Amino acid sequence: MNIELPADAVQFVEGLVAAGQYKSANEVVADGVRLLMSRQQLRAEIQKGIDQLDAGQGIDGDVVFAELRERAKKLLETAG
């Protein structure tokens, strides 16, 4: 696959390689693609949560925080 990047993107990639953060331009681009994939996955997970909330499948925030406080309290009791 051959890709063309705008001049400012090329300079950015070359700068990362020159600074020793990456071994090659291919590594920079591959890392960028991985970040985009992660962002897409996060968006999908967020949308899934929104859909669940819209369907009334959410958990009341007060209940969640009460459970977290109880867990933290138990952990502190066993640690100290």
N, CA, C and O atoms as CSV, one atom per row, in Angstrom:
chain,resi,resn,atom,element,x,y,z
A,1,MET,N,N,0.843,-1.166,0.000
A,1,MET,CA,C,0.000,0.000,0.000
A,1,MET,C,C,0.896,1.239,0.000
A,1,MET,O,O,1.808,1.365,0.817
A,2,ASN,N,N,0.623,2.121,-0.905
A,2,ASN,CA,C,1.320,3.403,-0.945
A,2,ASN,C,C,0.328,4.478,-0.554
A,2,ASN,O,O,-0.806,4.498,-1.033
A,3,ILE,N,N,0.761,5.367,0.316
A,3,ILE,CA,C,-0.109,6.457,0.730
A,3,ILE,C,C,0.630,7.775,0.568
A,3,ILE,O,O,1.858,7.831,0.632
A,4,GLU,N,N,-0.138,8.828,0.359
A,4,GLU,CA,C,0.435,10.159,0.286
A,4,GLU,C,C,-0.084,10.947,1.470
A,4,GLU,O,O,-1.275,10.921,1.778
A,5,LEU,N,N,0.820,11.644,2.125
A,5,LEU,CA,C,0.461,12.454,3.283
A,5,LEU,C,C,0.672,13.925,2.958
A,5,LEU,O,O,1.533,14.257,2.142
A,6,PRO,N,N,-0.094,14.807,3.578
A,6,PRO,CA,C,0.160,16.238,3.421
A,6,PRO,C,C,1.555,16.569,3.951
A,6,PRO,O,O,2.098,15.844,4.785
A,7,ALA,N,N,2.124,17.661,3.465
A,7,ALA,CA,C,3.495,18.036,3.818
A,7,ALA,C,C,3.690,18.161,5.321
A,7,ALA,O,O,4.722,17.744,5.848
A,8,ASP,N,N,2.705,18.734,6.020
A,8,ASP,CA,C,2.873,18.887,7.471
A,8,ASP,C,C,2.878,17.541,8.186
A,8,ASP,O,O,3.568,17.377,9.192
A,9,ALA,N,N,2.113,16.576,7.674
A,9,ALA,CA,C,2.108,15.247,8.275
A,9,ALA,C,C,3.438,14.542,8.019
A,9,ALA,O,O,3.957,13.851,8.895
A,10,VAL,N,N,3.982,14.717,6.826
A,10,VAL,CA,C,5.286,14.122,6.496
A,10,VAL,C,C,6.351,14.678,7.429
A,10,VAL,O,O,7.173,13.925,7.953
A,11,GLN,N,N,6.343,15.983,7.639
A,11,GLN,CA,C,7.322,16.598,8.543
A,11,GLN,C,C,7.164,16.056,9.962
A,11,GLN,O,O,8.154,15.795,10.647
A,12,PHE,N,N,5.924,15.891,10.396
A,12,PHE,CA,C,5.670,15.361,11.733
A,12,PHE,C,C,6.226,13.943,11.875
A,12,PHE,O,O,6.902,13.625,12.853
A,13,VAL,N,N,5.933,13.099,10.887
A,13,VAL,CA,C,6.416,11.711,10.904
A,13,VAL,C,C,7.939,11.692,10.887
A,13,VAL,O,O,8.565,10.982,11.674
A,14,GLU,N,N,8.523,12.457,10.007
A,14,GLU,CA,C,9.988,12.502,9.916
A,14,GLU,C,C,10.600,12.998,11.224
A,14,GLU,O,O,11.651,12.513,11.644
A,15,GLY,N,N,9.951,13.955,11.859
A,15,GLY,CA,C,10.437,14.458,13.138
A,15,GLY,C,C,10.421,13.397,14.221
A,15,GLY,O,O,11.350,13.311,15.025
A,16,LEU,N,N,9.369,12.586,14.246
A,16,LEU,CA,C,9.292,11.500,15.234
A,16,LEU,C,C,10.392,10.471,15.018
A,16,LEU,O,O,10.988,9.968,15.970
A,17,VAL,N,N,10.649,10.169,13.753
A,17,VAL,CA,C,11.719,9.212,13.438
A,17,VAL,C,C,13.076,9.812,13.782
A,17,VAL,O,O,13.916,9.138,14.378
A,18,ALA,N,N,13.299,11.070,13.414
A,18,ALA,CA,C,14.579,11.738,13.684
A,18,ALA,C,C,14.841,11.841,15.187
A,18,ALA,O,O,15.989,11.779,15.628
A,19,ALA,N,N,13.776,11.996,15.966
A,19,ALA,CA,C,13.930,12.115,17.421
A,19,ALA,C,C,14.155,10.756,18.078
A,19,ALA,O,O,14.399,10.671,19.282
A,20,GLY,N,N,14.069,9.701,17.280
A,20,GLY,CA,C,14.305,8.371,17.821
A,20,GLY,C,C,13.093,7.746,18.503
A,20,GLY,O,O,13.208,6.712,19.161
A,21,GLN,N,N,11.931,8.376,18.343
A,21,GLN,CA,C,10.736,7.817,18.969
A,21,GLN,C,C,10.226,6.598,18.201
A,21,GLN,O,O,9.558,5.732,18.767
A,22,TYR,N,N,10.540,6.542,16.935
A,22,TYR,CA,C,10.166,5.410,16.078
A,22,TYR,C,C,11.354,5.073,15.198
A,22,TYR,O,O,12.194,5.929,14.918
A,23,LYS,N,N,11.422,3.830,14.765
A,23,LYS,CA,C,12.531,3.405,13.909
A,23,LYS,C,C,12.302,3.774,12.452
A,23,LYS,O,O,13.256,3.948,11.693
A,24,SER,N,N,11.027,3.894,12.057
A,24,SER,CA,C,10.735,4.187,10.657
A,24,SER,C,C,9.391,4.886,10.524
A,24,SER,O,O,8.579,4.913,11.449
A,25,ALA,N,N,9.187,5.450,9.337
A,25,ALA,CA,C,7.905,6.081,9.049
A,25,ALA,C,C,6.782,5.049,9.081
A,25,ALA,O,O,5.660,5.358,9.484
A,26,ASN,N,N,7.082,3.840,8.661
A,26,ASN,CA,C,6.073,2.773,8.699
A,26,ASN,C,C,5.588,2.527,10.124
A,26,ASN,O,O,4.395,2.319,10.345
A,27,GLU,N,N,6.501,2.549,11.086
A,27,GLU,CA,C,6.118,2.355,12.483
A,27,GLU,C,C,5.207,3.477,12.958
A,27,GLU,O,O,4.241,3.231,13.681
A,28,VAL,N,N,5.509,4.708,12.557
A,28,VAL,CA,C,4.693,5.849,12.956
A,28,VAL,C,C,3.277,5.688,12.413
A,28,VAL,O,O,2.300,5.840,13.146
A,29,VAL,N,N,3.180,5.381,11.135
A,29,VAL,CA,C,1.873,5.243,10.504
A,29,VAL,C,C,1.111,4.067,11.118
A,29,VAL,O,O,-0.087,4.179,11.374
A,30,ALA,N,N,1.785,2.947,11.354
A,30,ALA,CA,C,1.125,1.790,11.957
A,30,ALA,C,C,0.595,2.139,13.345
A,30,ALA,O,O,-0.510,1.733,13.707
A,31,ASP,N,N,1.372,2.885,14.120
A,31,ASP,CA,C,0.930,3.294,15.451
A,31,ASP,C,C,-0.281,4.218,15.347
A,31,ASP,O,O,-1.219,4.115,16.137
A,32,GLY,N,N,-0.255,5.110,14.378
A,32,GLY,CA,C,-1.389,5.998,14.149
A,32,GLY,C,C,-2.652,5.226,13.792
A,32,GLY,O,O,-3.739,5.546,14.274
A,33,VAL,N,N,-2.509,4.220,12.957
A,33,VAL,CA,C,-3.660,3.390,12.582
A,33,VAL,C,C,-4.188,2.639,13.802
A,33,VAL,O,O,-5.400,2.522,13.983
A,34,ARG,N,N,-3.283,2.129,14.639
A,34,ARG,CA,C,-3.727,1.443,15.864
A,34,ARG,C,C,-4.513,2.398,16.765
A,34,ARG,O,O,-5.522,2.008,17.354
A,35,LEU,N,N,-4.057,3.637,16.871
A,35,LEU,CA,C,-4.783,4.625,17.673
A,35,LEU,C,C,-6.174,4.885,17.099
A,35,LEU,O,O,-7.148,4.987,17.845
A,36,LEU,N,N,-6.262,4.991,15.787
A,36,LEU,CA,C,-7.571,5.178,15.157
A,36,LEU,C,C,-8.484,3.984,15.407
A,36,LEU,O,O,-9.680,4.149,15.649
A,37,MET,N,N,-7.922,2.789,15.348
A,37,MET,CA,C,-8.713,1.585,15.628
A,37,MET,C,C,-9.218,1.603,17.067
A,37,MET,O,O,-10.373,1.264,17.325
A,38,SER,N,N,-8.359,1.996,18.001
A,38,SER,CA,C,-8.761,2.082,19.404
A,38,SER,C,C,-9.864,3.118,19.586
A,38,SER,O,O,-10.814,2.896,20.338
A,39,ARG,N,N,-9.739,4.236,18.906
A,39,ARG,CA,C,-10.749,5.287,19.005
A,39,ARG,C,C,-12.090,4.798,18.468
A,39,ARG,O,O,-13.135,5.076,19.056
A,40,GLN,N,N,-12.062,4.073,17.359
A,40,GLN,CA,C,-13.304,3.530,16.797
A,40,GLN,C,C,-13.943,2.538,17.763
A,40,GLN,O,O,-15.162,2.533,17.935
A,41,GLN,N,N,-13.122,1.697,18.395
A,41,GLN,CA,C,-13.634,0.729,19.364
A,41,GLN,C,C,-14.253,1.444,20.555
A,41,GLN,O,O,-15.318,1.054,21.033
A,42,LEU,N,N,-13.590,2.483,21.031
A,42,LEU,CA,C,-14.117,3.257,22.149
A,42,LEU,C,C,-15.453,3.896,21.784
A,42,LEU,O,O,-16.393,3.877,22.579
A,43,ARG,N,N,-15.535,4.454,20.596
A,43,ARG,CA,C,-16.801,5.049,20.149
A,43,ARG,C,C,-17.909,4.008,20.114
A,43,ARG,O,O,-19.040,4.286,20.513
A,44,ALA,N,N,-17.586,2.811,19.639
A,44,ALA,CA,C,-18.588,1.741,19.580
A,44,ALA,C,C,-19.048,1.355,20.980
A,44,ALA,O,O,-20.237,1.129,21.205
A,45,GLU,N,N,-18.108,1.279,21.923
A,45,GLU,CA,C,-18.456,0.932,23.298
A,45,GLU,C,C,-19.296,2.029,23.948
A,45,GLU,O,O,-20.231,1.740,24.694
A,46,ILE,N,N,-18.965,3.275,23.666
A,46,ILE,CA,C,-19.748,4.392,24.197
A,46,ILE,C,C,-21.163,4.350,23.626
A,46,ILE,O,O,-22.138,4.544,24.353
A,47,GLN,N,N,-21.272,4.098,22.327
A,47,GLN,CA,C,-22.591,4.035,21.711
A,47,GLN,C,C,-23.408,2.885,22.294
A,47,GLN,O,O,-24.614,3.017,22.505
A,48,LYS,N,N,-22.750,1.764,22.553
A,48,LYS,CA,C,-23.439,0.629,23.175
A,48,LYS,C,C,-23.996,1.043,24.536
A,48,LYS,O,O,-25.137,0.717,24.862
A,49,GLY,N,N,-23.208,1.752,25.322
A,49,GLY,CA,C,-23.667,2.230,26.623
A,49,GLY,C,C,-24.826,3.193,26.498
A,49,GLY,O,O,-25.786,3.124,27.266
A,50,ILE,N,N,-24.740,4.096,25.528
A,50,ILE,CA,C,-25.831,5.050,25.304
A,50,ILE,C,C,-27.107,4.301,24.924
A,50,ILE,O,O,-28.191,4.613,25.417
A,51,ASP,N,N,-26.967,3.318,24.050
A,51,ASP,CA,C,-28.128,2.529,23.638
A,51,ASP,C,C,-28.742,1.794,24.829
A,51,ASP,O,O,-29.965,1.711,24.949
A,52,GLN,N,N,-27.891,1.261,25.711
A,52,GLN,CA,C,-28.393,0.575,26.899
A,52,GLN,C,C,-29.125,1.547,27.817
A,52,GLN,O,O,-30.180,1.219,28.359
A,53,LEU,N,N,-28.570,2.738,27.991
A,53,LEU,CA,C,-29.240,3.741,28.824
A,53,LEU,C,C,-30.578,4.145,28.216
A,53,LEU,O,O,-31.576,4.277,28.925
A,54,ASP,N,N,-30.593,4.340,26.901
A,54,ASP,CA,C,-31.842,4.699,26.221
A,54,ASP,C,C,-32.899,3.608,26.379
A,54,ASP,O,O,-34.097,3.891,26.390
A,55,ALA,N,N,-32.445,2.360,26.500
A,55,ALA,CA,C,-33.368,1.228,26.655
A,55,ALA,C,C,-33.725,0.997,28.123
A,55,ALA,O,O,-34.418,0.033,28.449
A,56,GLY,N,N,-33.254,1.877,29.006
A,56,GLY,CA,C,-33.580,1.738,30.422
A,56,GLY,C,C,-32.773,0.677,31.144
A,56,GLY,O,O,-33.199,0.179,32.185
A,57,GLN,N,N,-31.619,0.326,30.608
A,57,GLN,CA,C,-30.792,-0.726,31.195
A,57,GLN,C,C,-29.662,-0.176,32.051
A,57,GLN,O,O,-28.727,-0.905,32.383
A,58,GLY,N,N,-29.735,1.076,32.405
A,58,GLY,CA,C,-28.674,1.680,33.202
A,58,GLY,C,C,-28.814,1.354,34.677
A,58,GLY,O,O,-29.843,0.850,35.128
A,59,ILE,N,N,-27.761,1.651,35.415
A,59,ILE,CA,C,-27.746,1.474,36.867
A,59,ILE,C,C,-27.668,2.862,37.483
A,59,ILE,O,O,-26.892,3.703,37.030
A,60,ASP,N,N,-28.452,3.099,38.493
A,60,ASP,CA,C,-28.460,4.388,39.171
A,60,ASP,C,C,-27.070,4.696,39.714
A,60,ASP,O,O,-26.445,3.855,40.361
A,61,GLY,N,N,-26.593,5.910,39.444
A,61,GLY,CA,C,-25.252,6.311,39.871
A,61,GLY,C,C,-25.054,6.232,41.369
A,61,GLY,O,O,-23.972,5.857,41.823
A,62,ASP,N,N,-26.075,6.577,42.159
A,62,ASP,CA,C,-25.963,6.506,43.617
A,62,ASP,C,C,-25.716,5.078,44.075
A,62,ASP,O,O,-24.964,4.842,45.021
A,63,VAL,N,N,-26.355,4.122,43.399
A,63,VAL,CA,C,-26.170,2.704,43.745
A,63,VAL,C,C,-24.740,2.280,43.436
A,63,VAL,O,O,-24.099,1.604,44.241
A,64,VAL,N,N,-24.244,2.679,42.270
A,64,VAL,CA,C,-22.879,2.314,41.875
A,64,VAL,C,C,-21.863,2.874,42.870
A,64,VAL,O,O,-20.971,2.156,43.323
A,65,PHE,N,N,-22.001,4.159,43.208
A,65,PHE,CA,C,-21.042,4.771,44.130
A,65,PHE,C,C,-21.147,4.190,45.533
A,65,PHE,O,O,-20.139,4.080,46.231
A,66,ALA,N,N,-22.340,3.819,45.951
A,66,ALA,CA,C,-22.494,3.177,47.263
A,66,ALA,C,C,-21.762,1.843,47.283
A,66,ALA,O,O,-21.099,1.506,48.264
A,67,GLU,N,N,-21.884,1.085,46.200
A,67,GLU,CA,C,-21.177,-0.197,46.110
A,67,GLU,C,C,-19.666,0.015,46.106
A,67,GLU,O,O,-18.937,-0.729,46.761
A,68,LEU,N,N,-19.195,1.011,45.383
A,68,LEU,CA,C,-17.759,1.291,45.339
A,68,LEU,C,C,-17.239,1.726,46.714
A,68,LEU,O,O,-16.158,1.310,47.132
A,69,ARG,N,N,-18.002,2.551,47.405
A,69,ARG,CA,C,-17.584,2.969,48.748
A,69,ARG,C,C,-17.502,1.771,49.687
A,69,ARG,O,O,-16.579,1.673,50.495
A,70,GLU,N,N,-18.462,0.867,49.582
A,70,GLU,CA,C,-18.465,-0.330,50.431
A,70,GLU,C,C,-17.250,-1.210,50.129
A,70,GLU,O,O,-16.606,-1.721,51.046
A,71,ARG,N,N,-16.944,-1.381,48.858
A,71,ARG,CA,C,-15.763,-2.170,48.478
A,71,ARG,C,C,-14.489,-1.529,49.020
A,71,ARG,O,O,-13.622,-2.213,49.565
A,72,ALA,N,N,-14.385,-0.195,48.863
A,72,ALA,CA,C,-13.205,0.514,49.354
A,72,ALA,C,C,-13.087,0.379,50.863
A,72,ALA,O,O,-11.992,0.178,51.389
A,73,LYS,N,N,-14.193,0.488,51.548
A,73,LYS,CA,C,-14.186,0.352,53.008
A,73,LYS,C,C,-13.673,-1.031,53.439
A,73,LYS,O,O,-12.862,-1.148,54.358
A,74,LYS,N,N,-14.158,-2.058,52.766
A,74,LYS,CA,C,-13.721,-3.421,53.087
A,74,LYS,C,C,-12.227,-3.603,52.804
A,74,LYS,O,O,-11.513,-4.248,53.571
A,75,LEU,N,N,-11.766,-3.024,51.691
A,75,LEU,CA,C,-10.342,-3.135,51.370
A,75,LEU,C,C,-9.490,-2.438,52.415
A,75,LEU,O,O,-8.449,-2.957,52.819
A,76,LEU,N,N,-9.924,-1.270,52.852
A,76,LEU,CA,C,-9.180,-0.546,53.881
A,76,LEU,C,C,-9.170,-1.301,55.203
A,76,LEU,O,O,-8.167,-1.292,55.917
A,77,GLU,N,N,-10.271,-1.949,55.530
A,77,GLU,CA,C,-10.350,-2.719,56.776
A,77,GLU,C,C,-9.426,-3.920,56.750
A,77,GLU,O,O,-8.815,-4.252,57.766
A,78,THR,N,N,-9.313,-4.581,55.600
A,78,THR,CA,C,-8.456,-5.768,55.513
A,78,THR,C,C,-6.984,-5.386,55.397
A,78,THR,O,O,-6.111,-6.162,55.784
A,79,ALA,N,N,-6.701,-4.191,54.864
A,79,ALA,CA,C,-5.313,-3.755,54.695
A,79,ALA,C,C,-4.738,-3.183,55.988
A,79,ALA,O,O,-3.525,-3.224,56.194
A,80,GLY,N,N,-5.559,-2.671,56.826
A,80,GLY,CA,C,-5.030,-1.969,57.988
A,80,GLY,C,C,-5.231,-2.755,59.213
A,80,GLY,O,O,-4.845,-2.316,60.297
